[in-house]
Amino acid sequence: LLRGWSKNELEFQANLFVTQILNHLMRPRALERLRFHQEKGHACMIISGGFDLYLKIIAKKYNINHLICSEIEFDSHNISTGTIHNGYCL
């Protein structure tokens, strides 16, 4: 599905996805609980079968330092190979 896309284009699309869709789907109660755990110094992480390109944006926005997810593989020219680098994260 993503084979042949440049990393820059996929990153651009990931940013659009986060800003136009995901930001509006974030549940206020979930974000409140996340802040609670962060304030207590608990390790918080995202574990998802979703792709790293958009999950890295979410992790950075919400100060989440640990991310386990499916990573899109790119060749030496930063073109997507169409495979998942680390296998699909279940």
PDB file with one MODEL, atoms N, CA, C and O in Angstrom:
MODEL        1
ATOM      1  N   LEU A   1       0.814  -1.200   0.000  1.00  0.00           N
ATOM      2  CA  LEU A   1       0.000   0.000   0.000  1.00  0.00           C
ATOM      3  C   LEU A   1       0.858   1.265   0.000  1.00  0.00           C
ATOM      4  O   LEU A   1       0.544   2.225  -0.704  1.00  0.00           O
ATOM      5  N   LEU A   2       1.922   1.274   0.771  1.00  0.00           N
ATOM      6  CA  LEU A   2       2.738   2.490   0.886  1.00  0.00           C
ATOM      7  C   LEU A   2       4.033   2.430   0.085  1.00  0.00           C
ATOM      8  O   LEU A   2       4.834   3.362   0.143  1.00  0.00           O
ATOM      9  N   ARG A   3       4.248   1.365  -0.651  1.00  0.00           N
ATOM     10  CA  ARG A   3       5.481   1.224  -1.431  1.00  0.00           C
ATOM     11  C   ARG A   3       5.583   2.339  -2.479  1.00  0.00           C
ATOM     12  O   ARG A   3       4.620   2.664  -3.173  1.00  0.00           O
ATOM     13  N   GLY A   4       6.785   2.907  -2.563  1.00  0.00           N
ATOM     14  CA  GLY A   4       7.063   3.919  -3.561  1.00  0.00           C
ATOM     15  C   GLY A   4       6.865   5.351  -3.090  1.00  0.00           C
ATOM     16  O   GLY A   4       7.243   6.286  -3.796  1.00  0.00           O
ATOM     17  N   TRP A   5       6.289   5.541  -1.927  1.00  0.00           N
ATOM     18  CA  TRP A   5       6.091   6.883  -1.388  1.00  0.00           C
ATOM     19  C   TRP A   5       7.388   7.370  -0.748  1.00  0.00           C
ATOM     20  O   TRP A   5       8.110   6.585  -0.134  1.00  0.00           O
ATOM     21  N   SER A   6       7.681   8.644  -0.888  1.00  0.00           N
ATOM     22  CA  SER A   6       8.862   9.212  -0.242  1.00  0.00           C
ATOM     23  C   SER A   6       8.579   9.416   1.247  1.00  0.00           C
ATOM     24  O   SER A   6       7.437   9.600   1.667  1.00  0.00           O
ATOM     25  N   LYS A   7       9.641   9.376   2.013  1.00  0.00           N
ATOM     26  CA  LYS A   7       9.500   9.593   3.455  1.00  0.00           C
ATOM     27  C   LYS A   7       8.936  10.980   3.732  1.00  0.00           C
ATOM     28  O   LYS A   7       8.101  11.147   4.621  1.00  0.00           O
ATOM     29  N   ASN A   8       9.389  11.972   2.976  1.00  0.00           N
ATOM     30  CA  ASN A   8       8.875  13.331   3.172  1.00  0.00           C
ATOM     31  C   ASN A   8       7.374  13.407   2.951  1.00  0.00           C
ATOM     32  O   ASN A   8       6.662  14.036   3.734  1.00  0.00           O
ATOM     33  N   GLU A   9       6.886  12.770   1.889  1.00  0.00           N
ATOM     34  CA  GLU A   9       5.450  12.802   1.609  1.00  0.00           C
ATOM     35  C   GLU A   9       4.663  12.068   2.691  1.00  0.00           C
ATOM     36  O   GLU A   9       3.610  12.541   3.119  1.00  0.00           O
ATOM     37  N   LEU A  10       5.164  10.921   3.132  1.00  0.00           N
ATOM     38  CA  LEU A  10       4.469  10.183   4.186  1.00  0.00           C
ATOM     39  C   LEU A  10       4.471  10.945   5.503  1.00  0.00           C
ATOM     40  O   LEU A  10       3.483  10.908   6.237  1.00  0.00           O
ATOM     41  N   GLU A  11       5.565  11.633   5.813  1.00  0.00           N
ATOM     42  CA  GLU A  11       5.608  12.454   7.024  1.00  0.00           C
ATOM     43  C   GLU A  11       4.623  13.619   6.924  1.00  0.00           C
ATOM     44  O   GLU A  11       3.967  13.965   7.906  1.00  0.00           O
ATOM     45  N   PHE A  12       4.521  14.218   5.745  1.00  0.00           N
ATOM     46  CA  PHE A  12       3.562  15.298   5.520  1.00  0.00           C
ATOM     47  C   PHE A  12       2.137  14.785   5.745  1.00  0.00           C
ATOM     48  O   PHE A  12       1.340  15.420   6.435  1.00  0.00           O
ATOM     49  N   GLN A  13       1.829  13.626   5.151  1.00  0.00           N
ATOM     50  CA  GLN A  13       0.497  13.041   5.304  1.00  0.00           C
ATOM     51  C   GLN A  13       0.227  12.651   6.759  1.00  0.00           C
ATOM     52  O   GLN A  13      -0.898  12.792   7.238  1.00  0.00           O
ATOM     53  N   ALA A  14       1.248  12.163   7.459  1.00  0.00           N
ATOM     54  CA  ALA A  14       1.095  11.813   8.872  1.00  0.00           C
ATOM     55  C   ALA A  14       0.738  13.043   9.694  1.00  0.00           C
ATOM     56  O   ALA A  14      -0.123  12.981  10.572  1.00  0.00           O
ATOM     57  N   ASN A  15       1.395  14.154   9.411  1.00  0.00           N
ATOM     58  CA  ASN A  15       1.086  15.404  10.116  1.00  0.00           C
ATOM     59  C   ASN A  15      -0.350  15.837   9.869  1.00  0.00           C
ATOM     60  O   ASN A  15      -1.042  16.258  10.796  1.00  0.00           O
ATOM     61  N   LEU A  16      -0.801  15.736   8.628  1.00  0.00           N
ATOM     62  CA  LEU A  16      -2.193  16.068   8.319  1.00  0.00           C
ATOM     63  C   LEU A  16      -3.152  15.155   9.082  1.00  0.00           C
ATOM     64  O   LEU A  16      -4.141  15.619   9.649  1.00  0.00           O
ATOM     65  N   PHE A  17      -2.856  13.871   9.093  1.00  0.00           N
ATOM     66  CA  PHE A  17      -3.699  12.897   9.787  1.00  0.00           C
ATOM     67  C   PHE A  17      -3.817  13.239  11.270  1.00  0.00           C
ATOM     68  O   PHE A  17      -4.908  13.198  11.840  1.00  0.00           O
ATOM     69  N   VAL A  18      -2.695  13.573  11.886  1.00  0.00           N
ATOM     70  CA  VAL A  18      -2.712  13.902  13.313  1.00  0.00           C
ATOM     71  C   VAL A  18      -3.488  15.191  13.555  1.00  0.00           C
ATOM     72  O   VAL A  18      -4.363  15.237  14.421  1.00  0.00           O
ATOM     73  N   THR A  19      -3.175  16.237  12.798  1.00  0.00           N
ATOM     74  CA  THR A  19      -3.794  17.538  13.070  1.00  0.00           C
ATOM     75  C   THR A  19      -5.264  17.597  12.673  1.00  0.00           C
ATOM     76  O   THR A  19      -6.063  18.240  13.354  1.00  0.00           O
ATOM     77  N   GLN A  20      -5.626  16.935  11.583  1.00  0.00           N
ATOM     78  CA  GLN A  20      -7.004  17.048  11.100  1.00  0.00           C
ATOM     79  C   GLN A  20      -7.932  15.965  11.640  1.00  0.00           C
ATOM     80  O   GLN A  20      -9.147  16.156  11.660  1.00  0.00           O
ATOM     81  N   ILE A  21      -7.387  14.835  12.077  1.00  0.00           N
ATOM     82  CA  ILE A  21      -8.256  13.739  12.506  1.00  0.00           C
ATOM     83  C   ILE A  21      -7.972  13.306  13.948  1.00  0.00           C
ATOM     84  O   ILE A  21      -8.847  13.397  14.809  1.00  0.00           O
ATOM     85  N   LEU A  22      -6.761  12.841  14.205  1.00  0.00           N
ATOM     86  CA  LEU A  22      -6.478  12.254  15.521  1.00  0.00           C
ATOM     87  C   LEU A  22      -6.630  13.236  16.677  1.00  0.00           C
ATOM     88  O   LEU A  22      -7.143  12.870  17.734  1.00  0.00           O
ATOM     89  N   ASN A  23      -6.191  14.472  16.489  1.00  0.00           N
ATOM     90  CA  ASN A  23      -6.312  15.439  17.585  1.00  0.00           C
ATOM     91  C   ASN A  23      -7.757  15.589  18.047  1.00  0.00           C
ATOM     92  O   ASN A  23      -8.005  15.849  19.224  1.00  0.00           O
ATOM     93  N   HIS A  24      -8.705  15.430  17.140  1.00  0.00           N
ATOM     94  CA  HIS A  24     -10.116  15.577  17.482  1.00  0.00           C
ATOM     95  C   HIS A  24     -10.703  14.317  18.107  1.00  0.00           C
ATOM     96  O   HIS A  24     -11.798  14.353  18.668  1.00  0.00           O
ATOM     97  N   LEU A  25      -9.988  13.215  18.015  1.00  0.00           N
ATOM     98  CA  LEU A  25     -10.474  11.950  18.562  1.00  0.00           C
ATOM     99  C   LEU A  25      -9.916  11.637  19.949  1.00  0.00           C
ATOM    100  O   LEU A  25     -10.348  10.686  20.600  1.00  0.00           O
ATOM    101  N   MET A  26      -8.955  12.444  20.392  1.00  0.00           N
ATOM    102  CA  MET A  26      -8.342  12.192  21.692  1.00  0.00           C
ATOM    103  C   MET A  26      -9.378  12.443  22.794  1.00  0.00           C
ATOM    104  O   MET A  26      -9.996  13.507  22.845  1.00  0.00           O
ATOM    105  N   ARG A  27      -9.557  11.473  23.655  1.00  0.00           N
ATOM    106  CA  ARG A  27     -10.547  11.574  24.719  1.00  0.00           C
ATOM    107  C   ARG A  27      -9.990  12.383  25.880  1.00  0.00           C
ATOM    108  O   ARG A  27      -8.928  12.058  26.410  1.00  0.00           O
ATOM    109  N   PRO A  28     -10.702  13.438  26.282  1.00  0.00           N
ATOM    110  CA  PRO A  28     -10.220  14.280  27.381  1.00  0.00           C
ATOM    111  C   PRO A  28      -9.926  13.490  28.652  1.00  0.00           C
ATOM    112  O   PRO A  28      -8.937  13.764  29.332  1.00  0.00           O
ATOM    113  N   ARG A  29     -10.766  12.519  28.980  1.00  0.00           N
ATOM    114  CA  ARG A  29     -10.550  11.718  30.198  1.00  0.00           C
ATOM    115  C   ARG A  29      -9.261  10.903  30.096  1.00  0.00           C
ATOM    116  O   ARG A  29      -8.534  10.763  31.080  1.00  0.00           O
ATOM    117  N   ALA A  30      -8.979  10.369  28.914  1.00  0.00           N
ATOM    118  CA  ALA A  30      -7.749   9.597  28.716  1.00  0.00           C
ATOM    119  C   ALA A  30      -6.529  10.500  28.860  1.00  0.00           C
ATOM    120  O   ALA A  30      -5.532  10.104  29.463  1.00  0.00           O
ATOM    121  N   LEU A  31      -6.604  11.703  28.312  1.00  0.00           N
ATOM    122  CA  LEU A  31      -5.489  12.643  28.433  1.00  0.00           C
ATOM    123  C   LEU A  31      -5.295  13.084  29.875  1.00  0.00           C
ATOM    124  O   LEU A  31      -4.167  13.294  30.322  1.00  0.00           O
ATOM    125  N   GLU A  32      -6.390  13.223  30.596  1.00  0.00           N
ATOM    126  CA  GLU A  32      -6.315  13.557  32.024  1.00  0.00           C
ATOM    127  C   GLU A  32      -5.599  12.450  32.800  1.00  0.00           C
ATOM    128  O   GLU A  32      -4.754  12.734  33.648  1.00  0.00           O
ATOM    129  N   ARG A  33      -5.933  11.198  32.514  1.00  0.00           N
ATOM    130  CA  ARG A  33      -5.277  10.067  33.179  1.00  0.00           C
ATOM    131  C   ARG A  33      -3.802   9.980  32.797  1.00  0.00           C
ATOM    132  O   ARG A  33      -2.956   9.658  33.631  1.00  0.00           O
ATOM    133  N   LEU A  34      -3.503  10.264  31.544  1.00  0.00           N
ATOM    134  CA  LEU A  34      -2.110  10.275  31.110  1.00  0.00           C
ATOM    135  C   LEU A  34      -1.322  11.305  31.909  1.00  0.00           C
ATOM    136  O   LEU A  34      -0.240  11.006  32.414  1.00  0.00           O
ATOM    137  N   ARG A  35      -1.858  12.511  32.025  1.00  0.00           N
ATOM    138  CA  ARG A  35      -1.176  13.562  32.797  1.00  0.00           C
ATOM    139  C   ARG A  35      -1.011  13.142  34.259  1.00  0.00           C
ATOM    140  O   ARG A  35       0.029  13.397  34.866  1.00  0.00           O
ATOM    141  N   PHE A  36      -2.028  12.505  34.818  1.00  0.00           N
ATOM    142  CA  PHE A  36      -1.952  12.022  36.200  1.00  0.00           C
ATOM    143  C   PHE A  36      -0.754  11.085  36.362  1.00  0.00           C
ATOM    144  O   PHE A  36       0.060  11.255  37.270  1.00  0.00           O
ATOM    145  N   HIS A  37      -0.658  10.107  35.484  1.00  0.00           N
ATOM    146  CA  HIS A  37       0.430   9.134  35.587  1.00  0.00           C
ATOM    147  C   HIS A  37       1.788   9.791  35.333  1.00  0.00           C
ATOM    148  O   HIS A  37       2.770   9.450  35.992  1.00  0.00           O
ATOM    149  N   GLN A  38       1.854  10.717  34.397  1.00  0.00           N
ATOM    150  CA  GLN A  38       3.120  11.414  34.146  1.00  0.00           C
ATOM    151  C   GLN A  38       3.538  12.226  35.366  1.00  0.00           C
ATOM    152  O   GLN A  38       4.715  12.240  35.726  1.00  0.00           O
ATOM    153  N   GLU A  39       2.591  12.899  36.001  1.00  0.00           N
ATOM    154  CA  GLU A  39       2.906  13.684  37.196  1.00  0.00           C
ATOM    155  C   GLU A  39       3.394  12.795  38.343  1.00  0.00           C
ATOM    156  O   GLU A  39       4.182  13.238  39.179  1.00  0.00           O
ATOM    157  N   LYS A  40       2.935  11.565  38.383  1.00  0.00           N
ATOM    158  CA  LYS A  40       3.371  10.611  39.406  1.00  0.00           C
ATOM    159  C   LYS A  40       4.711   9.968  39.050  1.00  0.00           C
ATOM    160  O   LYS A  40       5.264   9.204  39.841  1.00  0.00           O
ATOM    161  N   GLY A  41       5.234  10.277  37.861  1.00  0.00           N
ATOM    162  CA  GLY A  41       6.519   9.724  37.447  1.00  0.00           C
ATOM    163  C   GLY A  41       6.433   8.319  36.882  1.00  0.00           C
ATOM    164  O   GLY A  41       7.449   7.637  36.747  1.00  0.00           O
ATOM    165  N   HIS A  42       5.223   7.882  36.552  1.00  0.00           N
ATOM    166  CA  HIS A  42       5.046   6.541  35.992  1.00  0.00           C
ATOM    167  C   HIS A  42       5.534   6.499  34.543  1.00  0.00           C
ATOM    168  O   HIS A  42       5.443   7.486  33.812  1.00  0.00           O
ATOM    169  N   ALA A  43       6.049   5.350  34.150  1.00  0.00           N
ATOM    170  CA  ALA A  43       6.464   5.167  32.759  1.00  0.00           C
ATOM    171  C   ALA A  43       5.212   5.032  31.905  1.00  0.00           C
ATOM    172  O   ALA A  43       4.382   4.156  32.149  1.00  0.00           O
ATOM    173  N   CYS A  44       5.074   5.884  30.919  1.00  0.00           N
ATOM    174  CA  CYS A  44       3.923   5.848  30.028  1.00  0.00           C
ATOM    175  C   CYS A  44       4.427   5.539  28.622  1.00  0.00           C
ATOM    176  O   CYS A  44       5.470   6.038  28.199  1.00  0.00           O
ATOM    177  N   MET A  45       3.676   4.715  27.913  1.00  0.00           N
ATOM    178  CA  MET A  45       4.111   4.332  26.574  1.00  0.00           C
ATOM    179  C   MET A  45       2.922   4.104  25.668  1.00  0.00           C
ATOM    180  O   MET A  45       1.792   3.906  26.114  1.00  0.00           O
ATOM    181  N   ILE A  46       3.213   4.140  24.382  1.00  0.00           N
ATOM    182  CA  ILE A  46       2.228   3.783  23.371  1.00  0.00           C
ATOM    183  C   ILE A  46       2.663   2.456  22.776  1.00  0.00           C
ATOM    184  O   ILE A  46       3.805   2.300  22.342  1.00  0.00           O
ATOM    185  N   ILE A  47       1.750   1.514  22.760  1.00  0.00           N
ATOM    186  CA  ILE A  47       1.975   0.230  22.090  1.00  0.00           C
ATOM    187  C   ILE A  47       0.834   0.086  21.096  1.00  0.00           C
ATOM    188  O   ILE A  47      -0.336   0.044  21.476  1.00  0.00           O
ATOM    189  N   SER A  48       1.188   0.011  19.820  1.00  0.00           N
ATOM    190  CA  SER A  48       0.154   0.031  18.793  1.00  0.00           C
ATOM    191  C   SER A  48       0.610  -0.693  17.537  1.00  0.00           C
ATOM    192  O   SER A  48       1.806  -0.777  17.260  1.00  0.00           O
ATOM    193  N   GLY A  49      -0.330  -1.205  16.795  1.00  0.00           N
ATOM    194  CA  GLY A  49      -0.051  -1.761  15.479  1.00  0.00           C
ATOM    195  C   GLY A  49       0.002  -0.675  14.422  1.00  0.00           C
ATOM    196  O   GLY A  49       0.290  -0.947  13.257  1.00  0.00           O
ATOM    197  N   GLY A  50      -0.283   0.578  14.835  1.00  0.00           N
ATOM    198  CA  GLY A  50      -0.225   1.712  13.912  1.00  0.00           C
ATOM    199  C   GLY A  50       1.199   2.024  13.491  1.00  0.00           C
ATOM    200  O   GLY A  50       2.161   1.471  14.024  1.00  0.00           O
ATOM    201  N   PHE A  51       1.313   2.916  12.531  1.00  0.00           N
ATOM    202  CA  PHE A  51       2.626   3.246  11.975  1.00  0.00           C
ATOM    203  C   PHE A  51       3.358   4.329  12.760  1.00  0.00           C
ATOM    204  O   PHE A  51       2.760   5.258  13.304  1.00  0.00           O
ATOM    205  N   ASP A  52       4.661   4.168  12.793  1.00  0.00           N
ATOM    206  CA  ASP A  52       5.537   5.077  13.519  1.00  0.00           C
ATOM    207  C   ASP A  52       5.430   6.525  13.055  1.00  0.00           C
ATOM    208  O   ASP A  52       5.585   7.435  13.870  1.00  0.00           O
ATOM    209  N   LEU A  53       5.173   6.765  11.787  1.00  0.00           N
ATOM    210  CA  LEU A  53       5.196   8.124  11.256  1.00  0.00           C
ATOM    211  C   LEU A  53       4.213   9.049  11.957  1.00  0.00           C
ATOM    212  O   LEU A  53       4.531  10.213  12.200  1.00  0.00           O
ATOM    213  N   TYR A  54       3.036   8.558  12.284  1.00  0.00           N
ATOM    214  CA  TYR A  54       2.095   9.428  12.999  1.00  0.00           C
ATOM    215  C   TYR A  54       2.141   9.225  14.504  1.00  0.00           C
ATOM    216  O   TYR A  54       1.862  10.154  15.262  1.00  0.00           O
ATOM    217  N   LEU A  55       2.490   8.021  14.946  1.00  0.00           N
ATOM    218  CA  LEU A  55       2.549   7.794  16.389  1.00  0.00           C
ATOM    219  C   LEU A  55       3.700   8.551  17.037  1.00  0.00           C
ATOM    220  O   LEU A  55       3.597   8.934  18.202  1.00  0.00           O
ATOM    221  N   LYS A  56       4.787   8.776  16.317  1.00  0.00           N
ATOM    222  CA  LYS A  56       5.888   9.587  16.859  1.00  0.00           C
ATOM    223  C   LYS A  56       5.422  11.014  17.130  1.00  0.00           C
ATOM    224  O   LYS A  56       5.846  11.638  18.104  1.00  0.00           O
ATOM    225  N   ILE A  57       4.554  11.524  16.270  1.00  0.00           N
ATOM    226  CA  ILE A  57       4.023  12.881  16.453  1.00  0.00           C
ATOM    227  C   ILE A  57       3.174  12.937  17.720  1.00  0.00           C
ATOM    228  O   ILE A  57       3.304  13.859  18.526  1.00  0.00           O
ATOM    229  N   ILE A  58       2.304  11.942  17.885  1.00  0.00           N
ATOM    230  CA  ILE A  58       1.453  11.875  19.080  1.00  0.00           C
ATOM    231  C   ILE A  58       2.305  11.722  20.339  1.00  0.00           C
ATOM    232  O   ILE A  58       2.067  12.401  21.337  1.00  0.00           O
ATOM    233  N   ALA A  59       3.286  10.840  20.293  1.00  0.00           N
ATOM    234  CA  ALA A  59       4.151  10.613  21.456  1.00  0.00           C
ATOM    235  C   ALA A  59       4.871  11.896  21.853  1.00  0.00           C
ATOM    236  O   ALA A  59       4.956  12.227  23.036  1.00  0.00           O
ATOM    237  N   LYS A  60       5.381  12.606  20.878  1.00  0.00           N
ATOM    238  CA  LYS A  60       6.085  13.862  21.168  1.00  0.00           C
ATOM    239  C   LYS A  60       5.132  14.903  21.749  1.00  0.00           C
ATOM    240  O   LYS A  60       5.465  15.590  22.714  1.00  0.00           O
ATOM    241  N   LYS A  61       3.956  15.013  21.160  1.00  0.00           N
ATOM    242  CA  LYS A  61       2.977  16.008  21.619  1.00  0.00           C
ATOM    243  C   LYS A  61       2.578  15.786  23.076  1.00  0.00           C
ATOM    244  O   LYS A  61       2.386  16.745  23.823  1.00  0.00           O
ATOM    245  N   TYR A  62       2.454  14.523  23.476  1.00  0.00           N
ATOM    246  CA  TYR A  62       1.999  14.214  24.828  1.00  0.00           C
ATOM    247  C   TYR A  62       3.125  13.755  25.746  1.00  0.00           C
ATOM    248  O   TYR A  62       2.874  13.150  26.788  1.00  0.00           O
ATOM    249  N   ASN A  63       4.361  14.040  25.362  1.00  0.00           N
ATOM    250  CA  ASN A  63       5.536  13.745  26.197  1.00  0.00           C
ATOM    251  C   ASN A  63       5.612  12.281  26.616  1.00  0.00           C
ATOM    252  O   ASN A  63       5.867  11.965  27.778  1.00  0.00           O
ATOM    253  N   ILE A  64       5.387  11.402  25.657  1.00  0.00           N
ATOM    254  CA  ILE A  64       5.489   9.968  25.896  1.00  0.00           C
ATOM    255  C   ILE A  64       6.804   9.497  25.296  1.00  0.00           C
ATOM    256  O   ILE A  64       7.018   9.604  24.089  1.00  0.00           O
ATOM    257  N   ASN A  65       7.677   8.980  26.137  1.00  0.00           N
ATOM    258  CA  ASN A  65       9.034   8.656  25.711  1.00  0.00           C
ATOM    259  C   ASN A  65       9.209   7.249  25.153  1.00  0.00           C
ATOM    260  O   ASN A  65      10.242   6.948  24.555  1.00  0.00           O
ATOM    261  N   HIS A  66       8.229   6.394  25.335  1.00  0.00           N
ATOM    262  CA  HIS A  66       8.354   5.005  24.900  1.00  0.00           C
ATOM    263  C   HIS A  66       7.281   4.695  23.864  1.00  0.00           C
ATOM    264  O   HIS A  66       6.094   4.934  24.086  1.00  0.00           O
ATOM    265  N   LEU A  67       7.717   4.162  22.735  1.00  0.00           N
ATOM    266  CA  LEU A  67       6.806   3.858  21.639  1.00  0.00           C
ATOM    267  C   LEU A  67       7.183   2.522  21.019  1.00  0.00           C
ATOM    268  O   LEU A  67       8.309   2.326  20.563  1.00  0.00           O
ATOM    269  N   ILE A  68       6.228   1.614  21.012  1.00  0.00           N
ATOM    270  CA  ILE A  68       6.394   0.328  20.325  1.00  0.00           C
ATOM    271  C   ILE A  68       5.298   0.282  19.274  1.00  0.00           C
ATOM    272  O   ILE A  68       4.111   0.335  19.599  1.00  0.00           O
ATOM    273  N   CYS A  69       5.700   0.183  18.011  1.00  0.00           N
ATOM    274  CA  CYS A  69       4.715   0.219  16.936  1.00  0.00           C
ATOM    275  C   CYS A  69       5.303  -0.386  15.669  1.00  0.00           C
ATOM    276  O   CYS A  69       6.455  -0.817  15.642  1.00  0.00           O
ATOM    277  N   SER A  70       4.497  -0.408  14.634  1.00  0.00           N
ATOM    278  CA  SER A  70       4.948  -0.895  13.334  1.00  0.00           C
ATOM    279  C   SER A  70       5.726   0.219  12.633  1.00  0.00           C
ATOM    280  O   SER A  70       5.249   1.350  12.534  1.00  0.00           O
ATOM    281  N   GLU A  71       6.924  -0.106  12.150  1.00  0.00           N
ATOM    282  CA  GLU A  71       7.792   0.898  11.533  1.00  0.00           C
ATOM    283  C   GLU A  71       7.889   0.667  10.029  1.00  0.00           C
ATOM    284  O   GLU A  71       8.235  -0.424   9.575  1.00  0.00           O
ATOM    285  N   ILE A  72       7.584   1.690   9.282  1.00  0.00           N
ATOM    286  CA  ILE A  72       7.668   1.615   7.828  1.00  0.00           C
ATOM    287  C   ILE A  72       9.136   1.587   7.417  1.00  0.00           C
ATOM    288  O   ILE A  72       9.944   2.370   7.917  1.00  0.00           O
ATOM    289  N   GLU A  73       9.472   0.688   6.514  1.00  0.00           N
ATOM    290  CA  GLU A  73      10.855   0.552   6.047  1.00  0.00           C
ATOM    291  C   GLU A  73      11.082   1.456   4.832  1.00  0.00           C
ATOM    292  O   GLU A  73      10.233   1.553   3.945  1.00  0.00           O
ATOM    293  N   PHE A  74      12.242   2.113   4.809  1.00  0.00           N
ATOM    294  CA  PHE A  74      12.635   2.982   3.701  1.00  0.00           C
ATOM    295  C   PHE A  74      13.971   2.510   3.147  1.00  0.00           C
ATOM    296  O   PHE A  74      14.818   1.998   3.880  1.00  0.00           O
ATOM    297  N   ASP A  75      14.143   2.690   1.848  1.00  0.00           N
ATOM    298  CA  ASP A  75      15.424   2.331   1.239  1.00  0.00           C
ATOM    299  C   ASP A  75      16.428   3.468   1.421  1.00  0.00           C
ATOM    300  O   ASP A  75      16.141   4.446   2.112  1.00  0.00           O
ATOM    301  N   SER A  76      17.590   3.344   0.812  1.00  0.00           N
ATOM    302  CA  SER A  76      18.658   4.333   0.979  1.00  0.00           C
ATOM    303  C   SER A  76      18.310   5.692   0.358  1.00  0.00           C
ATOM    304  O   SER A  76      18.999   6.681   0.605  1.00  0.00           O
ATOM    305  N   HIS A  77      17.243   5.741  -0.447  1.00  0.00           N
ATOM    306  CA  HIS A  77      16.797   7.002  -1.054  1.00  0.00           C
ATOM    307  C   HIS A  77      15.561   7.555  -0.354  1.00  0.00           C
ATOM    308  O   HIS A  77      14.903   8.460  -0.867  1.00  0.00           O
ATOM    309  N   ASN A  78      15.248   7.008   0.824  1.00  0.00           N
ATOM    310  CA  ASN A  78      14.081   7.407   1.610  1.00  0.00           C
ATOM    311  C   ASN A  78      12.763   7.193   0.877  1.00  0.00           C
ATOM    312  O   ASN A  78      11.838   7.998   0.981  1.00  0.00           O
ATOM    313  N   ILE A  79      12.698   6.102   0.142  1.00  0.00           N
ATOM    314  CA  ILE A  79      11.467   5.673  -0.519  1.00  0.00           C
ATOM    315  C   ILE A  79      10.969   4.425   0.209  1.00  0.00           C
ATOM    316  O   ILE A  79      11.741   3.508   0.490  1.00  0.00           O
ATOM    317  N   SER A  80       9.676   4.402   0.509  1.00  0.00           N
ATOM    318  CA  SER A  80       9.102   3.273   1.227  1.00  0.00           C
ATOM    319  C   SER A  80       9.219   1.999   0.402  1.00  0.00           C
ATOM    320  O   SER A  80       8.914   1.977  -0.790  1.00  0.00           O
ATOM    321  N   THR A  81       9.669   0.935   1.070  1.00  0.00           N
ATOM    322  CA  THR A  81       9.801  -0.362   0.402  1.00  0.00           C
ATOM    323  C   THR A  81       8.475  -1.123   0.371  1.00  0.00           C
ATOM    324  O   THR A  81       8.333  -2.103  -0.360  1.00  0.00           O
ATOM    325  N   GLY A  82       7.517  -0.671   1.159  1.00  0.00           N
ATOM    326  CA  GLY A  82       6.238  -1.356   1.240  1.00  0.00           C
ATOM    327  C   GLY A  82       6.203  -2.449   2.286  1.00  0.00           C
ATOM    328  O   GLY A  82       5.215  -3.177   2.391  1.00  0.00           O
ATOM    329  N   THR A  83       7.259  -2.574   3.055  1.00  0.00           N
ATOM    330  CA  THR A  83       7.276  -3.575   4.127  1.00  0.00           C
ATOM    331  C   THR A  83       7.419  -2.887   5.481  1.00  0.00           C
ATOM    332  O   THR A  83       7.767  -1.710   5.581  1.00  0.00           O
ATOM    333  N   ILE A  84       7.137  -3.667   6.504  1.00  0.00           N
ATOM    334  CA  ILE A  84       7.274  -3.179   7.873  1.00  0.00           C
ATOM    335  C   ILE A  84       8.657  -3.589   8.369  1.00  0.00           C
ATOM    336  O   ILE A  84       9.008  -4.768   8.339  1.00  0.00           O
ATOM    337  N   HIS A  85       9.433  -2.619   8.822  1.00  0.00           N
ATOM    338  CA  HIS A  85      10.825  -2.848   9.235  1.00  0.00           C
ATOM    339  C   HIS A  85      10.929  -3.887  10.341  1.00  0.00           C
ATOM    340  O   HIS A  85      11.751  -4.799  10.252  1.00  0.00           O
ATOM    341  N   ASN A  86      10.128  -3.769  11.360  1.00  0.00           N
ATOM    342  CA  ASN A  86      10.240  -4.632  12.546  1.00  0.00           C
ATOM    343  C   ASN A  86       9.087  -5.639  12.651  1.00  0.00           C
ATOM    344  O   ASN A  86       8.838  -6.192  13.722  1.00  0.00           O
ATOM    345  N   GLY A  87       8.401  -5.866  11.557  1.00  0.00           N
ATOM    346  CA  GLY A  87       7.231  -6.737  11.608  1.00  0.00           C
ATOM    347  C   GLY A  87       6.038  -5.986  12.164  1.00  0.00           C
ATOM    348  O   GLY A  87       6.190  -4.969  12.840  1.00  0.00           O
ATOM    349  N   TYR A  88       4.875  -6.482  11.880  1.00  0.00           N
ATOM    350  CA  TYR A  88       3.665  -5.807  12.353  1.00  0.00           C
ATOM    351  C   TYR A  88       3.510  -6.001  13.853  1.00  0.00           C
ATOM    352  O   TYR A  88       3.525  -7.127  14.352  1.00  0.00           O
ATOM    353  N   CYS A  89       3.364  -4.908  14.555  1.00  0.00           N
ATOM    354  CA  CYS A  89       3.217  -4.934  16.015  1.00  0.00           C
ATOM    355  C   CYS A  89       1.769  -5.256  16.341  1.00  0.00           C
ATOM    356  O   CYS A  89       0.860  -4.519  15.959  1.00  0.00           O
ATOM    357  N   LEU A  90       1.559  -6.348  17.040  1.00  0.00           N
ATOM    358  CA  LEU A  90       0.189  -6.749  17.382  1.00  0.00           C
ATOM    359  C   LEU A  90      -0.207  -6.223  18.720  1.00  0.00           C
ATOM    360  O   LEU A  90      -1.327  -6.462  19.170  1.00  0.00           O
TER     361      LEU A  90
ENDMDL
END
